[in-house]
C-alpha cells in the first residue's frame, strides 16, 4: 500500500521552512487545546511534496494517531471528482454542457420557479428556460438544501426529507425525482446557490453510461489515477484506518458521531459528499488537475477542458449573491465558481491570501484543498470535525502564503 511521503526539502522548491514550522506549531496547538482531534497537511510544489505533517489522533477514544494512510470522509471534496467524471463524458460526446437535464432525466422537463409566499401558500411559475447540465456543475440551477432555512423553498426541501443531500433511504434515481418535483429558488442560470445539484450530476453519469456510478468512477477515474483507497465505502482493511468523525458539543469540546454510513455500499452514492479516501489519493487527484488533465502518462481530460473547469462561470463573485461562508471559509468575496470548484477571481478582495486563478473546495468534515497554478502549488488539509467552521482554512492559506514569500 502506497502512502503519501515528503519528496523534497522545501528550500529546494522555494518554500520557507520557518513559515512551515509556524504552520505546524499553530495546528498542533489547536490539537493540544482540544480544538481539533488530529490532522494531516501536505504542501507540494512543482509536483513534489515539500511538506507533510500530521499530529493528533484519528481515534481519540482508542488513542490511535493520524498516519499517512488514514482514510478520511471527503464530504464535499467529492464534488470536484464527480465533475471531472461528467466532463469526461462531455469530451466523449455523451453529455453536452448545454444539454437540458430533462433530455436525460425527464422529471426535470417542466421546472417551476418560486414566485412568492411561504409554506402552503408558496406560488410558482413555469421557468423561462430549462435547467442545463452546466447549471448543475456551477450551482446555478436553482436547487438548494433544506438545512439553509433561509428561503421559503428550503422548507419544502425539509418537508421532502432533503435536509442536506437526499431523502432517507433514497438512491440517486429516487433522490433526483424528489428534487425535480420541488420548485427552483430562481430562474436557471441567473443566481448561485450551493445545493444538491451534484447528486443530479451523479445520476446523469449513471443514465448516459448505463452503469452504476461507483463502478464508473472506480474504473474510469480512480483506477487510472491510482487512487487505490477512494470510494463510497471502506473495505474491512480500510475500516481500521478510517478516522472517527467528531462534532462540536455545547461545552466547546467535541464528541464522536456516526456520520453517513460508509462500512458497506450505501444506497445513495452521494456526489454531494459521499466519498472516502486517503491524503495520497487526493494528492494524486490534485496533481491530475495541476497537470491539466494528465497524470503519469494517463490523460483523462484535455488541458482545455480543465481550464474551462477551473475558470469562473459567474458574472460576478459569490459574495455578490449574498452567500454565506461555506465549510470554514471566512467569506466569499473575490471568489467565483467554475465547474465543481471555487476560483479566485479577485485576489485583492479575498479574505485569505490567495493567488488569482487558484481553485479548490472544502468538505463539511474539515477537509480542504486548493491548487495555485501561478505558484505551481497544491495544498490539502485532512481532519474530521463538524462543523467545519471551527477550523481555520484562511490561516492555513496565510502560512502557505508566507512560505511562498507573500
Secondary structure, DSSP 8 states (H G I E B T S, - for coil): -------S-GGGGT--HHHHHHHHHHHHHHHHTTS-SEEEEEEEETTEEEEEEEEEEEETTTTEE--TT-EEE-GGGHHHHHHHHHHHHHHTTSS-TTSBGGGT-GGGTT-EEEEE--GGG-EEEE-SS--BHHHHHHT-SS---GGG--SHHHHHHHHTT-SSS--TT--HHHHHHHHHTS-BSS-TTSS----THHHHHHHHHHHHHTS-HHHHHIIIIIHHHT-TT-BSS--HHHHTTB---EEE-TTS-EEE---S--SS--SS--TTT--EEEHHHHHHHHHHHHTTSEETTEESS-HHHHHHHTS--SSS-GGGGT----TT-S--TTEEE-SSSEEES-GGG-SS---TT-EEEE-TTS-EEEEETTTTEEEEEE--EESGGGS-HHHHHHHHHHHTT-
